[in-house]
Amino acid sequence: APVFDVITVNATITPPIAQYIVQNIETSTKGGAQGIIILLDTPGGLDLAMRDIAKGILNASLPVIVFVYPSGARAASAGVIITVASHIAAMAPGTNIGAAHPVSIGIGGAMDKTMVKKVENDAAAYVRGIARQKGRNEDWVERAVRRSESITAEDALKNKVIDLVATDVRDLLEKIDNRTVSLASGKVKV
């Protein structure tokens, strides 16, 4: 039977979390796994760490499935982009995705209006480009960035932000069986 590695990310997206995810994608690839499932529950995090994760997923040579799980979990802020970048995006009932408007954190105070607009425009273009590549709802992901819009798992499915809703990992595996996904290297069956 195909083997899917499963990792859990229940944390803010930081450089160590990015390294953890990217290293696990590489380990799963080298170990011959059919794919890797990331169980995601995050309030968001740092832009550069999120981009490292997105690049790792987009360039992975095996399917990366992001599953917002368990019920009560969320893929907020940077979690939106990580989910949208996945080869298969799934959510459990009772989860939500959204609120991806960039914010300034740390020392140095608030950004000026020009910088705020630049960061927002950059984030919107970034997530739109990824959504287009993955065949996901570009307009909604842009609204998540520009207006901090959030939606439930069921609304995310209806709006083509994600591919499926699953109750648990077993249900997820049944629903993705024989699904074709596009990797950087070409199409593969899961």
N, C-alpha and C positions, 0 to 999 in steps of 0.2 A: 504494500500500500504506500502511496505517496506520503512523504514526511514533511510536515510544516513545522518549522521552529516557531515558538511563541515567546515574545518578550512583553513585559509590562512597563509602561511609562505612565506613572501616576505622580507627575511633578511639573514644576515650572521648566520651560525649555531654556536650558543654559548650555554653555560649551561642554561640560562633562556629559550631559544628557545627549547632546548631538554626537559626541564621540562614542558613547554607549550604543546608540542606534546604528551609526555607520559601521562600527566594528562588528556588531551582530549581523548586519547585512552581509558583510564580507565573510564572516565565519560560516554563516548559513550557505553562502555560495560555495565556499571551499569544501564544506562538509557534504555537499550534494543534496541539500534540501530542495524540495519541490518549490518552496516559497517560505516567506517569513510573515508572521502575523504580529502586528504591533497593537497591543491592547492599550488604547490611549485615553487618558483622563488628564487634561491640562487646562489651567487658566490662561496659558499663553507663555510668553517669555521674550527672550532677546532675539532681535532681527537676524543678526549674523549666525547665531546657533540654528535658528529656524531655516535659514538659507542653506547651511551645511547639510541639514537633514534632507531638505527638498532635493538638493543636488544628488545626495546619496541615493535617494529613492528613484529619481528620474533617470539616473545612470546605472541603476542596479541591473545585474544580469540574471536575476530571478525575480518573480513576482513579489511585490511588497504590498501586503494587505493591511490597511489601517482600519481598526475596528474600535469605534468609540464605545467603550464597555467598562464596567457593567452599567446597569440601569442606574441613573443618577449621575453618570459621568458627563463630561463636556469636552468639546474641542473648541475652546475659545481662542481668540486672537491668533497667535502663531499656530495653534492647533488646527485652525481652518486651513491654512496653506499646506500644512503637513498632510492633512486628510485629502485635500484636493489633489496633491501631487502623487498620491498612491495609485498603484495599478488597479486595485479594487478598494473602494471606499465603502465602509459599512458602519452602521450604528445600531445600538440596541434600543429597544423601546424605552422611553423615559430618559433619553439623553438629548443634548442639544449641541448646536454648532453655531458659531458666529462671533459677533462683537470683536472684529479684527482691526478696528481703527488704531493706528499707531499712537503710542504714548511715549512721553519722555520719562525716563527713570534715572535715578542716581544723582550724583553731584553735578552742580552747574546750573540748576534752576530750569525754568521753562524755555522752550525754543521760541524764537521770534516767529512772526506770522509767515514770513517767506520760507523759513526752514520747515515749519509745520506743513505748508502746502507742498513743498518738495518731497518730504517724507511720505505724505499721503499719496501723492501722485505716483511715486515710485512703487509703493506697496500695491496700489490698485493695478498698475500696469503689470507688475510681477505676477500677481494672482490671476489676472485675466489671461495672461499668456499661458500659464500652467493649466488653467481651466480649459482653454481652447485646445491645447495639446491633448488633454484627457477626455475631451468631449463632454465637459461638465458646464453648468450654467454660469457663463461669464458675467452676466448682468447681476445675478444674486451675489456672487463672490465680491464683485466691486461694491455693492451696497453694504456688504459685511464690513468692508474696509472703510468706506466713506461715511456710512451712517450707523455703524456699529449694530447692524441688523443681526438678529439671532432667530433661529428656527428649531423646531423639534425634529427628531429623527424622521417622523412620518412626513412632515412638510419638506424636509431635505430630499427625501426620496421622490416625492411628488414634483418637486422643482428641479430634479436632475442635478442635484448637488452631490449626491452619493449614488451608489449602485444598488444597495440593498439594505434592508433592515433584518437583523437576525437576533434571536433571543440569547444565544450563547455560542461558544466556539464550535460545538458540534453542529448546530443549525447553520452557522456560517460555512463550515466545510461542505455540508450538503448542498448549500445554495451556490457555491462557487465551483462545484465539481464540473469539469469539462468546459469551463468558461475560457474563452480565448482572450488573452491580454497582449498589448503591444509593449514590448521592452525596447530599449535603445537598440538592441541587436536584432530585433524582429519579433514576430508574433509567436506566442507559445500557448499551449493549453495548460490550464491549471488542473 
